[in-house]
Amino acid sequence: MNTVKEIQKIIHDKIRYKREDTLLNHVKTFLDRDYDNYNGILKGNDFALWKFDHWGGIFYPIIYGHISDSPDVARIYITVKLNFVGFLLSVLMVLGFFIGLLISYKERGLLLGDYFLSMVVTSLLLIAFILGYRHHRKIALAEFDELIKEKAADSQIILN
C-alpha cells in the first residue's frame, strides 16, 4: 500500500524546476522551452505540476492536486486548468478582434461583411484554442497517470 509520503516523493523527484504558479514563472517556463522536465511546486499534500509542450506552446495545462490518505489506499484529487499566461493571451487575441471591429465600425459604419468575418475568425480561434487545450489536457492527464501508476500502482487518481 502506498502512503502519502511515497506519492509526495514521486512528485517531488519529478519536478526539476521548483516554481510557484505565478505569471513570471509561466513566462520563464515558456522561455526555457524545456519539453522533458516538469515545473511546479509541492507544499505538504498539495501540488501544482506543469510541463511545456512543443505543439501547445504557451497553452499548456497545469495539474493541481491534493494527496489524501485514506485507510485502504492513497487518493490523489486533481484539477486541470489552463495556465494564466495562455488564458491571458487567448483573451487578448479575442478582444483584439472585437476592438478591430469597433474601430472599423467607427471609420466606415457597420458593414455586415466586416462583422461576419470578425465573428468567423474569432469563432475559429476560440474553437482552435479549446480543441488544442482539450487535447493537451488529455495528454497531461495520461502522463500524470503513468507517472503515478508506474511507482504507486495501488493509488487512486480522482479528477475533479
KEVO-828130 format. One record per residue (C-alpha): z, y, x; residue in one letter; residue number from 1. Coordinates in nm, 4 decimals. Layout:
residues N
{{Z, Y, X}, a, NUM},
...
END
This chain:
residues 160
{{0.0000, 0.0000, 0.0000}, m, 1},
{{-0.0902, 0.3454, 0.1303}, n, 2},
{{0.1623, 0.6201, 0.1385}, t, 3},
{{0.1134, 0.9913, 0.1106}, v, 4},
{{0.1741, 1.0216, 0.4864}, k, 5},
{{-0.1115, 0.7820, 0.5666}, e, 6},
{{-0.3558, 0.9721, 0.3462}, i, 7},
{{-0.2370, 1.3034, 0.4918}, q, 8},
{{-0.3087, 1.1647, 0.8402}, k, 9},
{{-0.6606, 1.0579, 0.7361}, i, 10},
{{-0.7378, 1.4064, 0.6040}, i, 11},
{{-0.5673, 1.5842, 0.8951}, h, 12},
{{-0.7624, 1.3807, 1.1519}, d, 13},
{{-1.0938, 1.4508, 0.9773}, k, 14},
{{-1.0513, 1.8320, 0.9764}, i, 15},
{{-1.1916, 1.9663, 1.3030}, r, 16},
{{-1.1723, 2.3373, 1.2215}, y, 17},
{{-0.8351, 2.4273, 1.0735}, k, 18},
{{-0.9259, 2.7147, 0.8419}, r, 19},
{{-0.7820, 2.8677, 0.5291}, e, 20},
{{-1.0070, 2.9062, 0.2256}, d, 21},
{{-1.0925, 3.2736, 0.2830}, t, 22},
{{-1.4099, 3.4822, 0.2730}, l, 23},
{{-1.4072, 3.5363, 0.6502}, l, 24},
{{-1.3622, 3.1656, 0.7228}, n, 25},
{{-1.6561, 3.0743, 0.4996}, h, 26},
{{-1.8700, 3.3255, 0.6856}, v, 27},
{{-1.7530, 3.1596, 1.0117}, k, 28},
{{-1.8450, 2.8189, 0.8695}, t, 29},
{{-2.1906, 2.9478, 0.7821}, f, 30},
{{-2.2390, 3.0996, 1.1286}, l, 31},
{{-2.1105, 2.7868, 1.3096}, d, 32},
{{-2.3695, 2.5681, 1.1340}, r, 33},
{{-2.1771, 2.2520, 1.2267}, d, 34},
{{-2.3190, 1.9847, 0.9972}, y, 35},
{{-2.0986, 1.6969, 1.1158}, d, 36},
{{-1.7422, 1.8259, 1.1109}, n, 37},
{{-1.5084, 1.9279, 0.8328}, y, 38},
{{-1.3363, 2.2618, 0.7895}, n, 39},
{{-1.0242, 2.3013, 0.5870}, g, 40},
{{-0.6507, 2.3086, 0.5669}, i, 41},
{{-0.3763, 2.0608, 0.4848}, l, 42},
{{-0.0466, 2.2055, 0.3647}, k, 43},
{{0.2062, 1.9479, 0.2573}, g, 44},
{{0.0427, 1.7394, -0.0146}, n, 45},
{{-0.2292, 1.9968, -0.0914}, d, 46},
{{-0.5565, 2.0348, 0.0922}, f, 47},
{{-0.8898, 2.2153, 0.0890}, a, 48},
{{-1.1821, 2.0488, 0.2660}, l, 49},
{{-1.5445, 2.1509, 0.3147}, w, 50},
{{-1.8443, 2.0822, 0.5342}, k, 51},
{{-2.1527, 2.2948, 0.5911}, f, 52},
{{-2.4668, 2.1303, 0.4592}, d, 53},
{{-2.8096, 2.1797, 0.6140}, h, 54},
{{-3.0021, 2.1774, 0.2852}, w, 55},
{{-2.7417, 2.3517, 0.0742}, g, 56},
{{-2.6799, 2.6300, 0.3234}, g, 57},
{{-2.4101, 2.8669, 0.2103}, i, 58},
{{-2.3887, 2.6975, -0.1310}, f, 59},
{{-2.1616, 2.4117, -0.0188}, y, 60},
{{-1.8748, 2.2822, -0.2345}, p, 61},
{{-1.5055, 2.2859, -0.1470}, i, 62},
{{-1.2857, 1.9894, -0.2354}, i, 63},
{{-0.9351, 2.0954, -0.3383}, y, 64},
{{-0.6851, 1.8161, -0.3659}, g, 65},
{{-0.3270, 1.7131, -0.4206}, h, 66},
{{-0.1852, 1.3836, -0.2950}, i, 67},
{{0.0682, 1.2307, -0.5321}, s, 68},
{{0.2876, 0.9340, -0.4516}, d, 69},
{{0.3419, 0.7020, -0.7420}, s, 70},
{{0.5285, 0.3705, -0.7387}, p, 71},
{{0.2200, 0.1496, -0.7339}, d, 72},
{{-0.0449, 0.3498, -0.5459}, v, 73},
{{-0.1052, 0.6875, -0.3836}, a, 74},
{{-0.3236, 0.9075, -0.6034}, r, 75},
{{-0.5425, 1.1962, -0.4929}, i, 76},
{{-0.6203, 1.4530, -0.7617}, y, 77},
{{-0.9255, 1.6569, -0.6664}, i, 78},
{{-1.1217, 1.9525, -0.7980}, t, 79},
{{-1.4554, 2.0623, -0.6555}, v, 80},
{{-1.5729, 2.4250, -0.6611}, k, 81},
{{-1.8447, 2.6357, -0.5044}, l, 82},
{{-1.7192, 2.8377, -0.2067}, n, 83},
{{-1.6617, 3.2079, -0.2624}, f, 84},
{{-1.9461, 3.3307, -0.0357}, v, 85},
{{-2.2011, 3.1100, -0.2132}, g, 86},
{{-2.0728, 3.2215, -0.5512}, f, 87},
{{-2.0802, 3.5879, -0.4499}, l, 88},
{{-2.4327, 3.5588, -0.3100}, l, 89},
{{-2.5666, 3.3922, -0.6257}, s, 90},
{{-2.4085, 3.6597, -0.8471}, v, 91},
{{-2.5533, 3.9369, -0.6297}, l, 92},
{{-2.9012, 3.7838, -0.6435}, m, 93},
{{-2.8942, 3.7590, -1.0229}, v, 94},
{{-2.7557, 4.1128, -1.0532}, l, 95},
{{-3.0337, 4.2333, -0.8233}, g, 96},
{{-3.2963, 4.1115, -1.0677}, f, 97},
{{-3.1261, 4.2865, -1.3578}, f, 98},
{{-3.0884, 4.6087, -1.1591}, i, 99},
{{-3.4585, 4.5873, -1.0706}, g, 100},
{{-3.5344, 4.5501, -1.4407}, l, 101},
{{-3.3250, 4.8583, -1.5237}, l, 102},
{{-3.4995, 5.0634, -1.2536}, i, 103},
{{-3.8367, 4.9517, -1.3873}, s, 104},
{{-3.7292, 5.0481, -1.7404}, y, 105},
{{-3.6226, 5.3971, -1.6257}, k, 106},
{{-3.9513, 5.4607, -1.4481}, e, 107},
{{-4.2052, 5.3117, -1.6883}, r, 108},
{{-4.0226, 5.2258, -2.0084}, g, 109},
{{-3.9653, 4.8796, -2.1430}, l, 110},
{{-4.2623, 4.6612, -2.0635}, l, 111},
{{-4.2499, 4.3168, -2.2169}, l, 112},
{{-4.4199, 4.1664, -1.9106}, g, 113},
{{-4.1546, 4.3039, -1.6710}, d, 114},
{{-3.8737, 4.1864, -1.8936}, y, 115},
{{-4.0263, 3.8402, -1.9370}, f, 116},
{{-4.0974, 3.7999, -1.5643}, l, 117},
{{-3.7429, 3.9068, -1.4703}, s, 118},
{{-3.5921, 3.6631, -1.7187}, m, 119},
{{-3.8119, 3.3769, -1.5945}, v, 120},
{{-3.7334, 3.4441, -1.2274}, v, 121},
{{-3.3609, 3.4865, -1.2956}, t, 122},
{{-3.3522, 3.1694, -1.5059}, s, 123},
{{-3.5359, 2.9706, -1.2387}, l, 124},
{{-3.2961, 3.0966, -0.9718}, l, 125},
{{-2.9944, 3.0042, -1.1812}, l, 126},
{{-3.1353, 2.6596, -1.2543}, i, 127},
{{-3.2096, 2.6076, -0.8829}, a, 128},
{{-2.8545, 2.7159, -0.7874}, f, 129},
{{-2.6955, 2.4920, -1.0479}, i, 130},
{{-2.9054, 2.1849, -0.9665}, l, 131},
{{-2.8615, 2.2338, -0.5922}, g, 132},
{{-2.4871, 2.2786, -0.6250}, y, 133},
{{-2.4517, 1.9731, -0.8519}, r, 134},
{{-2.6448, 1.7636, -0.6001}, h, 135},
{{-2.4305, 1.8801, -0.3064}, h, 136},
{{-2.1154, 1.8357, -0.5131}, r, 137},
{{-2.2106, 1.4733, -0.5751}, k, 138},
{{-2.2748, 1.4195, -0.2033}, i, 139},
{{-1.9420, 1.5813, -0.1069}, a, 140},
{{-1.7519, 1.3627, -0.3540}, l, 141},
{{-1.9232, 1.0469, -0.2258}, a, 142},
{{-1.8434, 1.1384, 0.1366}, e, 143},
{{-1.4809, 1.2116, 0.0485}, f, 144},
{{-1.4531, 0.8846, -0.1433}, d, 145},
{{-1.5984, 0.6963, 0.1539}, e, 146},
{{-1.3634, 0.8748, 0.3945}, l, 147},
{{-1.0552, 0.7784, 0.1953}, i, 148},
{{-1.1624, 0.4279, 0.0882}, k, 149},
{{-1.2525, 0.3393, 0.4486}, e, 150},
{{-0.8890, 0.3583, 0.5598}, k, 151},
{{-0.6939, 0.3691, 0.2344}, a, 152},
{{-0.8739, 0.1254, 0.0068}, a, 153},
{{-0.5960, 0.0907, -0.2489}, d, 154},
{{-0.5545, 0.4644, -0.3164}, s, 155},
{{-0.6935, 0.6233, -0.6327}, q, 156},
{{-0.9088, 0.9345, -0.6385}, i, 157},
{{-0.8935, 1.1211, -0.9698}, i, 158},
{{-1.1418, 1.4004, -1.0391}, l, 159},
{{-1.0035, 1.6856, -1.2497}, n, 160},
END
